[in-house]
Amino acid sequence: MKSFALIGAAGYIAPRHMKAIKDTGNDLVAALDTNDSVGIIDSYFPQAAFFTEFERFDRHVEKLKRRNHPIDYVSICSPNYLHDAHIRFGLRHGTDVICEKPLVLNPWNLDALQEIEQETGKRIYNILQLRLHESVINLKKHIDANPSKDKHLIDLTYITSRGYWYYTSWKGDVNKSGGIATNIGVHFFDMLHWLFGALQENVVHIHAYDRAAGYLEFEKAKVRWFLSINADTLPEDVRAAGKRTYRSIQIDGQEFEFSEGFTELHTRSYEDVLSGGGFGLEDCRQAINMVYTIRNAKPAGYIPEQSHPFANKDVPSHPFHR
């Protein structure tokens, strides 16, 4: 049985990590969050020590090490901009690290972490769960087995409606979350790179507070993409049905269905790491480069022949800047 510590226990994604730790037969012995609304821990590890102050958490982890009960893994579910520091914490304490997306916000952070990996002999793993989704795996097998002289034409659309709370939270601060493309798009960009090869072109058409859109060209595909947290961008039929989320990937005009099979992907990710697999620093580098470029690019505006159809919509003023 391996022992885990978890940073970011009150976050949205933390319960999936707790479940994965439990499902793989391991133990969560310590957890940290500045917010003490973490009753969810009782559903998985009621005996876990809990801290709201980093200094006390740090001291507890050190105490366990001195008592010959060292932590084996630190799982990181904290806000995006803290990942780098929390990964370093785990490595310096002699643990391997399993971190949520995006691993870091800037490409050069990967190089620095690689040096610490070499110094400590410990590993950093990134949750890239779409690579473990059965439908995505089958699609990759099909693409690899059926090479085409023409590039596949892809339309990626992901709209996940959020309220005003989002803009007040760290997620609404581009310096902390990386912005829309980083916060909700990085998994999809990683999946596209994994499926269709190296990136050849990256054009940003829109990058606003509530949406982003652009064009990516890979070795095997041309991709028009649109991401949004604004419910007003939902298709009319989706809104009429009372739904607030819309996810669509069309490949050469055909819908790629992968709406099921998400609930166990974190457990699969942990199983993969614990069995000697897992996705490391180099695996996530292309996606980190992509979202960094998107975040810092000057949007080109709507380009009829290249832009996603949803990108031809007016961007409203920020709700807090009226």
C-alpha positions in Angstrom: 0.0 0.0 0.0 1.3 3.4 -1.0 0.7 6.5 1.1 -0.5 9.8 -0.5 -0.7 13.4 0.5 -3.1 15.7 -1.4 -2.9 19.4 -2.0 -6.1 21.2 -3.0 -8.6 19.0 -1.2 -11.5 21.4 -1.5 -11.3 21.8 -5.2 -13.7 20.4 -7.8 -11.4 17.7 -9.1 -10.0 16.5 -5.7 -12.8 13.9 -5.1 -11.8 12.1 -8.3 -8.2 11.8 -6.9 -9.5 10.6 -3.5 -11.6 8.0 -5.3 -8.6 6.9 -7.4 -6.4 6.5 -4.4 -9.0 4.4 -2.7 -9.9 2.4 -5.8 -6.2 1.5 -6.3 -6.0 0.2 -2.7 -3.8 3.0 -1.3 -4.1 5.4 1.6 -4.5 9.2 1.8 -2.7 10.2 5.0 -2.6 14.0 4.8 -4.4 16.7 2.9 -4.1 20.5 2.5 -6.4 23.3 1.5 -6.9 26.9 2.6 -10.6 26.2 2.5 -11.9 23.9 5.2 -15.0 22.8 3.4 -13.6 19.3 2.8 -16.3 17.0 4.3 -15.9 14.9 1.2 -12.8 13.4 2.8 -15.0 11.5 5.1 -16.4 9.5 2.2 -12.9 8.2 1.4 -10.3 8.7 4.1 -11.8 10.0 7.4 -8.5 9.3 9.2 -6.5 11.6 7.0 -4.8 14.5 8.7 -6.0 17.8 7.3 -4.4 21.2 7.3 -5.4 24.7 6.2 -1.9 26.1 6.6 0.9 25.1 4.3 3.6 25.4 7.0 1.9 22.9 9.3 1.3 20.5 6.4 4.9 20.8 5.4 6.0 20.0 9.0 3.7 17.0 9.1 5.1 15.5 5.9 8.6 16.0 7.3 7.6 14.4 10.6 6.3 11.3 8.8 9.5 11.0 6.9 11.6 11.2 10.2 9.4 8.5 11.7 10.0 6.2 8.7 6.5 6.6 7.3 7.4 8.7 4.3 4.8 9.8 1.8 5.1 8.0 -1.5 3.1 10.3 -3.7 1.8 13.9 -3.5 -1.3 14.5 -5.6 -1.8 18.1 -6.7 -5.3 19.6 -7.3 -4.5 23.2 -6.5 -5.0 26.2 -8.7 -3.0 26.1 -11.9 -0.5 28.8 -11.0 0.5 26.9 -7.9 1.2 23.6 -9.6 4.9 24.4 -10.2 5.6 25.3 -6.5 3.6 22.3 -5.2 5.4 19.9 -7.6 8.7 21.2 -6.3 7.5 20.6 -2.7 6.8 17.0 -3.5 10.1 16.3 -5.2 12.1 18.1 -2.5 10.4 15.8 0.1 11.4 12.7 -1.8 8.0 11.8 -3.3 6.7 11.2 -6.8 4.0 13.7 -7.9 0.7 13.2 -9.7 -0.5 16.6 -10.9 -3.7 17.8 -12.5 -3.8 19.7 -15.8 -2.2 22.0 -16.8 1.1 20.7 -15.3 2.5 24.3 -15.5 1.6 27.5 -17.2 4.9 28.2 -19.0 7.1 26.0 -21.2 10.3 26.9 -19.4 8.9 25.6 -16.1 9.1 22.1 -17.6 12.8 22.5 -18.1 13.4 23.6 -14.5 11.3 20.7 -13.2 13.2 18.3 -15.4 16.4 19.3 -13.6 14.8 18.7 -10.2 13.6 15.3 -11.4 17.2 14.4 -12.2 18.5 15.8 -8.9 16.0 14.0 -6.8 15.4 10.8 -8.8 11.7 11.3 -8.4 9.0 11.5 -11.2 6.3 13.9 -12.1 3.2 12.6 -13.7 0.5 14.6 -15.4 -3.2 13.6 -15.6 -3.8 13.3 -19.3 -6.9 11.2 -19.0 -8.3 11.5 -22.5 -5.4 9.4 -23.7 -6.9 6.6 -21.6 -10.4 7.0 -22.9 -11.4 3.8 -24.7 -13.0 5.7 -27.6 -10.0 8.0 -28.1 -7.6 5.0 -28.0 -9.7 3.2 -30.7 -9.8 6.4 -32.8 -6.0 6.6 -32.6 -5.6 3.0 -33.7 -7.9 3.6 -36.6 -6.0 6.8 -37.7 -2.6 5.1 -37.4 -3.8 2.0 -39.3 -5.4 4.0 -42.1 -3.0 6.7 -43.2 -4.5 9.4 -45.5 -2.7 11.6 -48.0 -5.2 14.3 -47.1 -5.4 15.9 -43.6 -8.4 15.2 -41.5 -10.8 18.1 -41.0 -11.7 18.7 -37.4 -14.2 20.9 -35.7 -13.8 21.0 -31.9 -16.5 22.7 -29.8 -16.6 22.7 -26.0 -18.9 25.0 -24.1 -19.2 24.6 -20.4 -21.4 27.3 -18.9 -20.2 29.2 -15.8 -21.8 31.8 -13.7 -20.4 35.1 -12.4 -18.5 33.3 -9.6 -16.0 32.1 -12.2 -14.7 35.6 -12.9 -14.2 36.4 -9.2 -12.4 33.1 -8.6 -8.8 32.4 -9.5 -10.1 30.7 -12.7 -11.2 34.1 -14.0 -7.7 35.5 -13.6 -5.6 34.8 -16.7 -2.4 35.1 -14.6 -3.6 32.3 -12.3 -5.5 30.0 -14.6 -3.9 30.7 -17.9 -7.2 31.8 -19.4 -10.0 29.9 -21.1 -7.8 27.9 -23.6 -5.5 26.7 -20.8 -8.1 26.1 -18.1 -10.7 24.2 -20.1 -8.9 23.4 -23.4 -5.5 21.9 -22.5 -6.8 18.3 -22.3 -8.4 18.6 -25.8 -5.2 20.1 -27.3 -3.2 17.3 -25.8 -5.6 14.8 -27.2 -5.4 16.4 -30.7 -1.6 16.3 -30.6 -1.6 12.7 -29.5 -4.0 11.7 -32.3 -2.7 13.8 -35.2 1.0 14.3 -34.6 3.2 17.4 -34.3 1.8 20.9 -34.5 2.6 22.9 -37.6 0.5 26.0 -37.3 -1.3 27.8 -34.4 -3.5 30.8 -35.2 -5.7 32.5 -32.6 -8.9 34.2 -33.8 -10.6 35.1 -30.5 -9.3 35.2 -27.0 -11.7 36.9 -24.6 -12.7 36.6 -21.0 -15.4 34.1 -21.8 -14.4 32.4 -25.0 -11.4 31.5 -27.3 -11.2 30.2 -30.8 -8.6 29.5 -33.4 -7.0 27.1 -35.9 -4.5 24.4 -35.4 -2.8 22.4 -38.1 -1.1 19.1 -37.2 0.7 16.5 -39.3 -2.5 14.7 -39.9 -5.3 17.2 -39.3 -6.6 20.7 -39.7 -8.6 21.8 -36.6 -11.0 24.7 -36.1 -11.7 25.0 -32.4 -14.0 27.0 -30.1 -14.1 27.0 -26.3 -16.5 29.0 -24.1 -17.9 29.4 -20.6 -20.8 31.6 -21.7 -24.2 29.9 -22.0 -25.2 32.4 -24.6 -22.9 30.6 -27.1 -24.7 27.3 -26.8 -26.6 26.1 -29.9 -30.2 27.0 -29.7 -31.4 23.4 -29.5 -29.1 22.7 -26.6 -30.4 25.7 -24.7 -34.0 24.8 -25.5 -33.3 21.4 -23.9 -32.2 23.1 -20.7 -28.6 21.9 -21.1 -25.6 24.0 -20.1 -22.8 22.0 -21.6 -22.1 21.1 -25.2 -19.1 19.0 -26.4 -18.6 18.1 -30.0 -15.8 16.8 -32.1 -16.5 16.4 -35.8 -14.0 14.5 -37.9 -14.4 14.8 -41.6 -18.0 15.8 -41.1 -18.8 12.9 -38.8 -19.5 13.3 -35.1 -17.0 11.5 -32.9 -18.9 10.2 -29.9 -17.0 10.0 -26.6 -19.5 11.4 -24.1 -19.5 8.3 -21.9 -16.6 6.6 -20.0 -15.3 9.7 -18.1 -16.1 8.7 -14.6 -13.3 6.1 -14.1 -10.5 7.9 -16.0 -8.7 9.2 -12.9 -8.7 5.7 -11.5 -7.2 4.5 -14.8 -4.6 7.2 -14.6 -3.5 6.2 -11.1 -3.5 2.5 -12.2 -1.3 3.5 -15.1 1.2 5.4 -12.9 1.3 2.7 -10.2 2.0 0.0 -12.7 5.0 1.8 -14.1 3.4 3.8 -16.9 2.0 7.3 -16.6 2.5 10.5 -18.6 5.6 12.6 -17.7 7.0 16.0 -18.5 7.7 15.4 -22.2 4.3 14.0 -22.8 2.6 17.3 -21.9 5.2 19.6 -23.4 3.4 20.1 -26.8 0.1 21.0 -25.1 1.8 23.4 -22.7 3.5 25.1 -25.7 0.2 25.3 -27.5 -1.8 27.0 -24.7 1.1 29.4 -23.9 1.2 30.5 -27.5 -2.6 30.9 -27.6 -2.5 32.9 -24.4 0.1 35.3 -25.7 -0.9 35.6 -29.3 -2.6 38.7 -30.8 -6.0 37.5 -32.0 -6.4 37.8 -35.8 -10.2 38.1 -35.6 -12.7 36.1 -37.6 -11.3 34.6 -40.8 -14.1 33.1 -42.9 -12.2 30.2 -44.5 -10.3 29.2 -41.3 -12.4 30.1 -38.2 -14.8 27.9 -36.3 -18.4 28.8 -37.2 -19.1 29.8 -33.6 -16.3 32.3 -33.7 -18.5 34.6 -35.8 -20.4 35.9 -32.7 -20.0 39.2 -31.0 -18.1 39.1 -27.7 -20.1 41.0 -25.0 -18.4 43.3 -22.6 -17.1 41.7 -19.5 -19.9 41.6 -16.9 -17.7 43.3 -14.3 -16.5 46.0 -16.7 -19.7 47.5 -17.8 
